[in-house]
């Protein structure tokens, strides 16, 4: 690997691998670095699961994490044979470097992680988890360094290695979107992400709108299903997600407002006005469900969001006026209105100055003053993806036995016991395993709950089960209409303040519709292709061979 403007890999390696006497307090260095307890004598050193609070550093604590990783890597507690744990520590250190935007040092740590895990080159579970994760982190590092071509190439490579992981497909598409220029249509990188998770369409739409690709924004809108709540959440409750797993109020607002502007920018002012009217109607309905007097009145969420709507509405209305040739109205609408530095403002000012008569065009500010610093935005965007790129290490030992989970007998037994007010196995409710339910509308709900350390494993197993059900029903394909991914965590607190949060299991629910051979859908998944790709990984007889 060619590294730029960085200390040499050899020099850093010497510092990382210098053994030092184990101190009584150095056990904490391991947990501070990668979230797992000190390695002990296990073969791979991967004891416990990575805790959510301490594992991923905030920018303010990244330097502490990096120092802890240095000490952990040099500790005599880390045995020479524990190469997986060493790679895991190095990856955690690289993530911390990326958090503080030191990509050259991150690349050195990632190169060392690949070097120490070279013996796992033929381990498909390692390559699909840690291997893919390292490629995604390298993509982020090169994006931070401005090497867009290398960043996009690595993102594509990671996506190809795990085509049925919604997490990998979405972060890969996000990375490519961040480092490549806008294009006329929807980027092909989003195609599989949207097949695997309908909510990915909203991410794609927002990214394309931010980039000024308004034609793609309009093209994506039919793929986005908004989940407007019946009433606004009370003060203190997040507007970013909804109780039933939908996009959430804020996402619905952003998608609708971005679409409204895109309609106006692409010559459909009537559609823009209709979209804006729908948003205002929704906000008005939400305002009626919240108090207008009393101590909570100043925190009325719908009223606070209304100001956001009206600010964007000015931009939309001005662009509608331009599209309709009402240039004076467009200028009047802009007077006193906020003019954010974004692609929409640049488009609005450019279009108005180009179309308006000379006298009116002279009043329009120069668009260059409102252009987004794309390089800076790119670095900020990819840096936010670091946490998502940290895929949990997977090994054959960690894979839940797919074939034993597949029958629904266990779920039926638990359901019967619970209905009688009892529980199984000494009071422990065994809820792990697959379930499927045929819905009245012809769709099927498939879910899997597992205590595997990897959320991506649970997601892929649920997808595989959906493909099996489609094949058993003699249907060649299926489409995912809705999905929800959950995680179970054990949180430890001190004085009411969380100090660690450790994953204890994951659950994925999918609502799917099986398709006949004549059904056409751009989001269809071929059942046999899914089985051929994932079956060899999860079927017990193949793991034993």
N, C-alpha and C positions, 0 to 999 in steps of 0.2 A: 504493500500500500504506500502511496506517496503522500506524505504529510507536509503541511505547509506551516511555516512560522511557529514551530512548536519545539519543545524539548525532544531529544531523540527517544525513540522507543526503548533503546537499550538503557539509557540513563534512568528513565522512569522505572523500567523493570527492575533495575538494581535496587532502587529505593523501595519498591513494593515487595520484593521477595527476600529482603534481608531479614533473617530470623532474629527475634529478640526474646529474652526470657519472659515467660508468661507472668503477668502480674495479677493480683487478686481482682483488680477492677477491670481488667481488659476484656472480660466476658461481655460487658456492655458495649464495647466497640463494635462487635459483630451485629448486635441488634440495632445500634445507631446507624450502621452502614447500610445493611440490606433488610433489616426488620426481623431476621431470624435469630434464634438464640445461638450461643456458641456451638461449634460443630460436634463436640464430643468425639466418640469413636465410631460413629456410623460410617459406612463405606463412602457415601457421597457427602457427608457433613451437612445435609439439608434437614436439620432438625426444626420442627414446628413450622408454622406458616408465617409469611411476612405480614407484620402488623401494618394497618393502614395509616396510622397517625405518624409513627416514627420512620416508616420505611421510605416514604416519598418526601424528600425535603422541600420546605419552602425556600424561596430565594434567600431569605434572611438566615437560614440555618444550613445552607448548602456547604459553606466552608467547613462547618463542624462535621458534616457528614463525610466530606472528602478526607479530612484528617482522621476520622474514626476508621474509614476504609483503609487508609495507609497503615494504621496500627494493626488492624485485624489481618490484613494480608501479610504482615511481617510477623504475626504472632506464632509461637510454637504450638499453639492449640490447633492451628490449621495444618493438618497432616498433608504431606506431599501427594498422597493418593486421592485426596478429596478435591479432585479437579472441578467437579460440578459446582461445589460451593465457592471455589476460588473464582470461577467464571462469573458466578452470581454476584459476588462482592465487587468484581471489576465492573460488571454492568451497572450496578448501583452507583458506583463512583462516577462512571461515565454520565449517568443520568443527572447527577448532581452538578457536574461540570456544564452540561447543557442548560441546566436551570439558570446558571449565572453567565451563560453565553460564552463559554470558553471551549469552542468546538474542537480545536486542535488537541487539547488535552483529553477531551472525550474520545477522540479517534484513537489516541494511543491506548487508553484503557480498553476500548473495544477490540483493538487489534490483539492485545494481550489476552483478553477473554477468549477470542477465537484460537489463539495459540495454545492456551492451556487446555482447551477442550477439543484439540485436534483428534483425540482418540474416539470422539463421538461423531466423526464424519459420516458414519453409516447408521447412526442411531436416528431413525426417522422421527421418533417422538421428540428428541432433543432438537433436531433441525427444524421441526415445525413450530417449536415454541421459542426456546432461547435463540436458535439460529435466525428465525424470522424476526424476533425482537431486536437482535443486534443489527440486522440489516435496516430495520426501520429507524433505529437510533442513529446509525451511520447516515441515513438519508437526511435526518434532521440536522446532523452536524454539518454535512456538506451544504445544506440549505442555509444554515447560519453563516457559512463562509462565503456564500454567494455562488457556489458551484451548482447551478440549477440543473444542468444536464446530468451530473453524477447523482444528485439528489433524486431526480425523477427516475433514473435507471434503477437505483436501489429500491425505490418504492414499488416499481413494477415487478422487480424480482421477488420481493416479499409477497406481493399479491398473488403471483403465480404459484408460490409454494403452498399457500393455504387458501385456495379459491372459495371454499365454503365456510370461511370464518367471517361473520359480519364485522367483527372488530378489526380484523386485518384489512378487509376490503374497504371499510370506511376510512380508516386512518391513511391507507395508501392513496385513496382518491383525494382525501384532504391535502395530503402532501403534494401530489401532482398538481392539484388545483392552485396551491400556494406558489409553486415555483415555475409555472408555465403561463404563457400569455393567454388572454381570452381568445376564444374561437367562436365561430358562427353558431354552432349547435351545442347540444349537451355533450360534455366530455364522456367518452366511452368508459373511462375508469369508474364512473358512478353506476354503470349498468348492473354489475353483480351485487354491489352494496345495496341497491334499491330492490333487487330480487330477494335478498336475504332479510332485509329489514325495511318495511315501508317508511319508517320515520327518516331513513337516510335521504329521502327525496327532499325533505325540508332543509336538511343540511346543505344538500347540493344547490337548492334554490337560493338560499341565503348567501352562499359563497359566490355563486354566479352573479347575483345582484351586486354584491360588494365589489366585484371585479368589473362591473359595468357591462356585463354580458346580458343585456336585457332580453334579447331574443331567446336565449337559453332559459332565462327566468320564466318567461311566458310558456315555453315548451314544457317546463317541469311542473307548472302549477296543477294540471289535472292529476298528477301522481301524488299530490299532497292531500291528506285527509286531515282537516282541522278538527280540533276537539274543544269547541267553545264550552266553557262551564255554564251551568244554569245560574250560578251566582258567584260573585267574586269571593276569593278567599279572604278570611279575616286578617287583620293586621298581624304581621309576624309569620304568616304562612307563605311559602314560596309560590311565586307566580310562574316559575320555570317549568314545573311539572304538575300534572293533574293527578287526582286521587285514583283514577282508573287507568293510569299508565299512558295517557295520551300525550300530545305535544306540550300541553300546558297553555295557559292564557298568554304569556309573553311570546311564546313561539307562534301562536295563532296570530297575534297582532303583527309581529315582524314579517311573517310570510305574507299576510294580506296587504300590508302597506308597501312592501317591496314589489309585490305583484301589481298593485295599483299604479305605481310609478312606471313599471316596465310596460304595462299596457299603453300608457300615455306616450312613452318614449318610442314605442314601436308602431305608432299610428292607430291605436284603438282607444280614443278618448272616451267613448261611451262605456266601454268595459272598465276603464279606469274609474269613472264616476260611480259605476255600479259597485265596484269592489270597495271603494271608499265609503259609500253609503252603508254598505253591509257592516263595515267595521264600526261606524258611528252608531248604528242601530244596536250592535252587540254591547258596546260600552254603555249606552243609555239604559239598556235592560239590566246590566250589572249594577249600575248606580242605584237603581230602584230597590236593590236587595240589601243595601248597606245603610247604616245610620247617617243621618244628615245633621243630627244634633247630639250633644253629649260629649264625653271625653274622647271617644274614639272617632268622632267626626273628622278631625284633621288628618286621620290616617286612613280615610276611605280609599281603598286600593283602586277602585274603578275611577274615582275622581282624579287620583294622582296619575293613572295611566292615560286619562283623557288628555292631559297636557302633552304627553308624548305623541298621541294620535294627531292632535291639532298642529303640532310642529311639523310633522311629516306631511300632513294634509296640505299645508301651504306649498310645499315643494311639488306635490302631486298636482294640485290645482293650477299652479303656474305652468307646469309642463303640459297639462291639458289645454290651457289657453294658447300655448305655442302651437300645439298640434292643430288647433282650430283656427289659427291665424289671428287670434286676439292678443296682439303683442302688447298693447297698452295695459290690458288687464293682467297680463303676465307680470309686467313690471310693477304694477300697483300691488299685486299679491305678494311680491317679494319684499316690498318696503316694510322694514321693521321685523321681518320674519328671520328666524335663525338660519344661517347658511353654513351647514357643517362641511368639513373637508371630507368629501366622499365622491364616489363615481357619479352619483345622481346629480349633485350640484354642478360638477364639471360638465355633464351632459346637458343639463338645463341651460347653463350660461352659454355654452358653445352653440346650442341649437337656437337660442334666442338671438344671440349676436349675429348669427349667420342669416336668419330669416327676417328679422325686423328691419324696417326702413332705417336709413342711416341716422336720422335724428334720434330715434328711439334706441337704436343699437349703441349709440354713443353713451347711453346711460347705464349700459350693462357692464358690470365689473369683468375684468379679465379672468377667464377660467383657470389660468395657470396658478393663481394664488390659492385655489381651493383643491388643487390636485393632492392626492394622497401620496406620501412618501412610500412607494410600493416596496422598496427594499426593506425599510424599517418595519412596515406592516407584515411583510413576509417573515421576518425573523420573529416577530411577536407571535404570529400565528403558529409557526412550526414549534416554537418553544412550548406552547400550551399543549402540544401533542405528546410530550415526553412521557407523562404518566400513563397515557393510554397505550403507549408502545411497550410497556413493561409487562409482557406476557409471562405468566407463571411457568416455571420449568415443568415439563411433562416427561414422565418416564413410563414404561410399561407397568411398573409397580403401582403408579399413581392412578392408572386408568380404572375407573369403575367397571366391574364385570358387566358388560353390555347385555349379554344373553341372559344373565340371571335377573337383571333389572327389567327386561323386556316384558315378561308376563305380568298381568295386572292382578295376579292372585294376592300378592302382599297388600296392595292398595285396598282390595275388597275386604280382606280380613281386618285391616285397620279400621276401615269405614264401619264395618259391622260392630267392632268392639267399641268404637267411639259412640255409636248410636245407642249402645246399652249403658253408656256412662262409665265404661271401663277402659283400660289401656292394656297394651301388650308389653311383654318383656320387662316386667318389673317396673311399670310406670313410664317407660320410654316409648313414645309413639313413633313407630317406624314408618316414616312417610317418604323415604327414598324410593325411587323407581319411576316407571313410566305409567301414564294414564292417557287414555284417549276417550273422547266423548263425541258422539254424533249429534250435531246441533239441528234444531228444527228447520233452519234455513238451508240445509244441505251441506253446510260446512262441517269441518271436524276440528275439535280442539285437541291438540297434542301437548303434553307437558312432561317434563322430567325434572326430578329433584335429586341431587346427588351431593355427597360430601367430598367430592373430588377437589383438589386444590386449584383447579383451573376452570374459570368460567367458560373459556372457549371450548373445553371438552364437553361440558354440559350442553352448550349451544349446538355443537356439531352432532351430538348424540340425539338431541331432539329432532334435528333436521333429518338425520338418518332414519329415525323411527317414522317420521312423516312420509318419507320416500317409500319405506316398506309398506305402510298402510295403503298408499296410492297403488303400489304394484300389486298388493293383495286384492285390491278392488278392481284390478284389471284396467287401471287408468295410467296412461303413459306419463302424465305430468301433473304438477300441482302448483298452485300459487299461494304464497303467504300473504294473507290479508291483514294480519295483525300479529304482533309479537310483543312479549314483555319479558324482560330479563331481571331477575332478582338476585340479591346476595344476602346471605345470613352472616352476621358478624357477632363476635363477642367483644364487648367494649369494657375496658377497665378504666376506672376513674379514681382520681384522688381529690378529695374535697369538692366533689361535683364536677371536676374538670377532666375530660377524657384524656388519658395518657397513652392509650394504645387501643387499636381496633383490629382484631384478627379475623379473617374470613373463616367461616366454619362450614360453608356449603353454598351451592348456587341452584337456581331454578330458572327454567325457561318455559314459557307458554307460547304456543303458536296456534293461530286459527288459520286453517288451510282449506282450500277448495280443490278437489280433484278435478282434472280436466280430461275431456274426451280427446281423441286424436284430432278432431276437427276444430277444437277450440284454439284460438290464437290469442296470446297475451305476451307482451314484451317482457313480462316479469315471471313467465313460466319457468319452472325447474324440472328438468327431465329426471324422472324417478330412478331409472336404471343408472344414469350417469352419477347421481348422488350415491347410490348404493355401491357402484363400482369404485368410486373414489374413497368413500369413508368406511365401507364394510371391512376391507382388509385390516384397518387400524383397530376396529372395535370388536370384531367377532372373536370369540374366545379361541376357536380352533386355529385361527391365523396367528394369534399371539403366541400360541404354544409351539407352532411350527418353526 
